[in-house]
Amino acid sequence: MAIIRKVKTMKIKGFVISVITVGAALLSLSACSNKKSTDSDNGDKVTIRMSWWGGDSRHKAMQAAIKAFEKKNPNITVKTEFGGFDSYQEKLTTQLSGGTAPDVMRIDGNWITTYKDQLVDMSSMGKELGASNFTKDKLAAAKVDGKQLGMPVSTIYRQLFVNKSALAKYGVAEPKTWEDLFAARSKLPNDVFPFYSYYQPKSVTSLLLLQIMAEQTGKPVGNADNKLLYTKKDFTKAVKYYKSLVDKKITPSKKEIDNSGIVEGAPFPGIVNQKWLSLFSWNTDINVFATQFEDMGATLDIVPALTMKNGKSTGELSKPSAFYSIPKSSKHQQAAAKLINFMLNDPTAAKLQKVENGVPDSKVARNTLEKAGLITPLMKKSLKIAEGTVDTKMANVYRWDQPTTMEAASDAFTQLDYGKTDVDGAATLLYNAFKEQESEFK
């Protein structure tokens, strides 16, 4: 599942984010290659490695597409490394530091700046990568300091997943606003919560807080120069709202979640037991949750991000799901580029992968899936909702969901929910962490 998790020590200072619109057409490999790349086009047999994370359905789809690539390119063998999201970044960081990273790596959208000094600049590899299949803004999302450090897989949206059948059981309509959740409270048993904020014992994301602040202020986290736009007062107001969600039993507290029996990598007990009736997630999780809901005799539905009375934003957040990048240590960069092109743009690969990586950013891949009827009705509904309500002003929110701020969110909400601090103390901790992140962008 595409859940952002905390990594123990991943703070890397001194990097700069500079998203620049793609200008001239991307040309050839030679300018960016560091000359140690083996040319797979000359018939020499090469073996390359590719890594990614995900659930079983994604693993099967990716492996099927890779087999199709090997059949089409018999001189290239691809060894695969995959698993769950847990520890993926930690392992990848170790590999990059030791020069042993896979030739093609799946990089989460908000890691691109962290690894910018260890990735190949693809700016002159356009033809090899099939860059013409992508819009300028999609390519620009993976540009740092003027360098094209990855190729975009898909754009994903943070939406509300609801247990439609359980809501109907209690006579609760699918929520459209935060106020609807408060109204639903009186219709539910004391141990059933209308909303789950997607916090877990070992991992906390600051995205719920950022979503609340977006709606309360109408401002993105930071401007184009990565200057923090939220004030200490903004953080205090958002934390106070979060506390009201806990106090009114709209969402389980961090303490209740910690004691709910969650096991990393397993379905959430509160979801399976139908005690948590809705949750925010990225829409790449649709297949995973749809299967879980079906197994427990429930029906999954997708609704727009909850709006707020007098809110200044729709609260619909988006981010690049992931990029495919090549490490500078790769000795087979041409073969790696060819594999990336195939996985992102080849019609056969698109049909085999379906929407396991989200609906593709590649124009040819998306058109292939649409013509083949491989975009599921639930995903079509998700896209229709998202593309009609996404707040483009918030497009850089994911850049701030970094280890510094994730760790602060974990500490702040743990202390708050365990009664170790108050609203002001939690807000101060969070504000200071975001100011620290602001300095790390410089």
N, C-alpha and C positions, 0 to 999 in steps of 0.2 A: 504494500500500500504506500501511497505517496504521502507519508507523514513526515513532517520535519522533526527530527529528533536532536536532543542535545548531545554534543560531543565534548568529551572531557576537557581537552586543552587544545582548542583550535583557533585561538586568537592570533591573527597574523597582522602585525602592524605595518604601516607604511605603504599601503596600496591605494591607488586612485581609481575611481570609477569614472569613465568618460564615455558615455553612450553617444556615438556619432553616427549620423545618417550615412548609410553606405552610398558612396559616390560613384566613382568609375567602376566599370564592369570588372569582375574578378577574372584574371587572365590565366596564368600557367603556374606550374609547380616550382619551377627552378628558382625563382627569386627568394622564396621563403624556405626552401629545403636546406638543411645544414649539411648536405652532400654525403651523409652517411646512409641515406635511404637507398635500399635495394630497389631497382626498377623491375617490378613484377611483370611489366609488359614485354620484357625481352624473352619470356618463356622460362626463366629460372623458377624453380619451385621454392616457395617461401611459406613459412608458417607465421601467422600473426595471432594475437590474442585480443579478445573483446570482453569487457565486463559491463554488467548492469545489475540493477536490483528490481525486485517486483514479486508478485505472487506466482503461483503455479501456472495460471493461464497465460501470463506474459512470458514466462520461461519457455513454455511449449511453442508459443507463436514465434518468439525470437529464434529459437533453435531451428524451427521449420524454415524460416526465411534464410538463415545462414546456410542451411543445407542447399537451398536453391541457389544461393550465391556461389557455393563451392562447385555445384554442377555447371554453372555458367562460366566459372573461372577455375578450371581444374588445376592450374598451377598455384593456387592459393588455398592453403588449409587454415581454418579458423578454429582456434581453441577457445572455449568459452569459460567465463568465470561469472557466476551469478548466485544470488541468494536474496535474503530479505534486506530491508533497508538498514536494520540494526547493524552497527559497526562498519557499514560500507564505507563511509567517509574516513573513518579512522584507519581502515586498512589501505584505502587509496592514498591517503596522506603519507603513510609509511612507504608504500611502493614508489610514489613520486620522489620522496626524499632519497630513496635508495637506488633510483634509476631503474626500477624493475616494474614500472607500471605497464598495464596492457596497451597495445598499439591503438586501440579504440576504446575510449572510456565514456561511460554515461556520467555526465556531470550535472548535478542538481542546479537549477536556475540561479540560486544565490551563492554558488561556490565559484563562479567564474573569476571573480576578482581575487579570491583567496589563492587560486593556483595560477594566476596570470603569468608569473615568471617561469612557469614550468611547462607551458603549453605552446605548441607550434602555432605561429601566425599563419592562418590560412588565406590571407588576403589575396594571394596570387594563385590560389588553387581552385578558382571558380569552376573551370571546366570539369576538373576531376571530381568535384563535389556536387555538381549539378545545381550551383547557386542560383541559376536563372529561374528555378522553380519557386523561389522565395521572394516575398516582398522586402523592400528595403528596411521597413521597421522591424520585421521578424529577424533579419540578419543583424540589425543594429543592436538587438538585445544581447548578443554575444560579443559585442565589440568593446574592448577595454584599451584605453590609451591608443586608439586608432588601429588596433590589431584585431583581426577576426580570429577569436580563440575557440570558436565552436560553431557547430551547425545546429539550428533549432529543431527539436523533435515535434513539439506541439505547444499550443497555448492552452492553459487550463484555468478553470474558474472555481472559486470557493463558493459553494452553494449549500443550501439546507437540504439534507436528506431526511425524509420523514417516514415513520412507520404508519402507513396509511390505514391499514387494517386495525392496528391498536388504537389509533386516534378515533376511528369510527366506533370501536367497542365502547369507548368512554363518552361518546357523543361530542367529541371535540373536532372542530373544523380544522383543516390544514392551515397553519398560521401564515399570516402575511406580514405581521408587524410584531415587534417586541411586546407591545401591549396585548396582543392576542395570547402570548405565552402567559402573561400575568393573569389574564382572564380565565385561561384553561386550568389554572391551579385548583380552583374550587371543585372541579369535576373529577379530579384524579385522586386515587388513594395516596396516603401520606408517603409511601415508599416508591411512588412512581413520579418521575420528573419529566416535564414536557420537553426538556432540552439538555443536551450533554455538550459541554464546551470543549471536548476533545483534549482534555489534559490527562496525562497518565503519570504513574508513579515515577518513571525514569525519564520522562520527556515532557517538556512543556513548551508550547509555542506562544509567542506574544501576539499571534495574529488576531485572536478574539479581541484583545485590548485595542489593537490597531484598527480593527473593523468598527468598534464602538467609537473610537476617536474620530475616524473618518466621518461617521454619521453626525457626531456632535459638532465638529468644527468645519467640515467641508474642505479641509486641507489635506494634502498628502503629508507623509511623514517628513520628507525633506524636499528641497528644491533641486534643480538640475545640477547644482554644485555640491549636493549632499550636505547642505546646511539644515540642521534640524529646525522644523517649523513649529513643532509642538512645544508649548511652555509647561512649566511645572504645574500651573493651574489646569491645563488641559489633561495632564496625567491624573491629577487628583480627581477631577470630575469623572474621568473614565473608570478609575478604580472604585469610586463611590458607586457607580452604576453596576459594575461587576459585583460588588458586595451586596447590592440589592437583589441581584439574581440569586445569590446564595442564600441570603436571609429569608427571602420569600419562597424558597424551595423551588425555584424555576430550574435551577441546575444543581447537581450534587456538588458539594464542596470538595476541595482538594483532599481533605481528610477522608471524606466518604469514598472518593474515587480510589485513594490509596488502599482502602480496606475492602474494595469490591472484588478482589481476586483476579485482577488483570494480570495476564502473563504475556510477556513480550512476544509478538508474532502470532498470538492466538486471537480469536474473535473476542470482543469486549463482552464480559458477562452481562452488563447492564443492557446491552443491545440484544443479546441472545435471549435473556430472560424477559425482554420487553418491558424493562423498568425505565429505560431512557428512550423517549419516543421520537427524538430528532437529534441530529448532530450536524455541525458544519464539517465539510470535507471538500477536498479538491475533486472535480468531476472525473478524474482518472480512476477514482475508487468505485465508480458506478458498478462495474461488473462484479467486483469483490463483494460489495454489500448486497447487490441484487441476489447473488447466489446464497449468501448467508440468510437473507430474509426469506428466500424461497425454502431453504432447508428448515426454517423454524415456522413455516406456514404463514408468513406475513408478506405484505406487499410493500415494496420500496417505491417512493415517489420523490420527485425533485421539485422544489419550489424556489422562487427567487430569494435572495438574501433578505432577511428581515429588515424592514424599514422602521424608522423611529419617528414618533410624533414630533413635528417641527424639525425633522432631520435635514441635514444639509448635503447628504450624499445617499446614493442608493445602497451603499455598503457592498456592492458587488465587486469583489477583488479578482484580479487576474495575475498570472505570472507565466513565464516560459516554464514548461514542465521540466525540461532537461535539454542539455546540449550533448552532441557527440564531439569529443575533442581528441586530439592526438598529442601525446607527451613528446617533449623534445628528445627524450631518450629513445624513441622508437627508431629502429633501423630499417623499417619498411613503411615509410610514410606514404608512398604512392599506393601500395596495396591497402593501407588503412583508409586512405581517401576513397579508393574504389569501393571498399566495403560500406563506408558511410553513405556514399551516393546510392548504392543499391538498396540499403536498408531504408533510406528516406524517400527515394524517388522511383524505384522500380515498381511497376504495376503488380508484378507477381509477389514481391515482398509486401506490398500494401495489402493485398488480398489475404496473405498468410497471417499478417500481424493484426489485421482488422483495426479495432480501436483500443488495443491493449496498451498503447502508449499515448492515448488520447487521439482526438481527431487531428490528423497530420497538418502541419503548417505548409508542407509541400503542396503546391497547387495540383500537380499531376497525381499525387497519392490521394489527396482528398477527393478529386474528381473520380478517381478509380473506385474508391469506396462508395461514393454516392451512386454511381452508375450500377455497381454490383449489389446495391441494397445492403451493404455491410455496416452501415451506421445504424445501430439499434434504435428503436423508437424512443427509448428512455434517453439515449445520448442525443438524439435529435431534439428532444424536448429541452434537455439541458442547454444545448447550444442556442436554441431559439431564445430561451430565457436570458442566458448570459450575454449573448451578443446584442440583445436589446436593452439590457439594464446595466452593463458594466460601466463603472466610473473610470474613464480613461485618465482622470487626474491622479488616480491612485496607482498608476501603472508601475511605479517604482517601490511600492510598499514592500515587496518581497526582498528587496536589497537590504532592508533593515532587519530582517529576521535572521540574524546571525548568532553565533555562539555567545557573544557578549550579551545580547538582549534576551536570548532564550534562557540563559542561566539566570539572568535577573528576573525574568518572568517566573521561573521555577521558584526562586527564593522568595520573591515578593508575595506570590499567591499562597505558597506553603506557609509562610509566616503569618499572613493575614488570616487564612482559614484555620490555622491551629491556634489563633489568638495570641501570637507572639509579637504582633505589631498592629498598628491601626492603619486607616486609610492614608493618612498623611505619610506615615513611615514607608508604606509600600510604594506610594507614588514617588517619594524622594528616591528610593532605591532604583526604581525604573527610570526616572528622569536622568539620574546620574549615569546609568548604564547606556542610555541612548546618547548622551553627550560624549561618553567615552567612545561609542561606535562612530560618532561624527568625527572625532579626532583620528580614528583609525582609517577613515576614508582619505585622509590628507597625505 
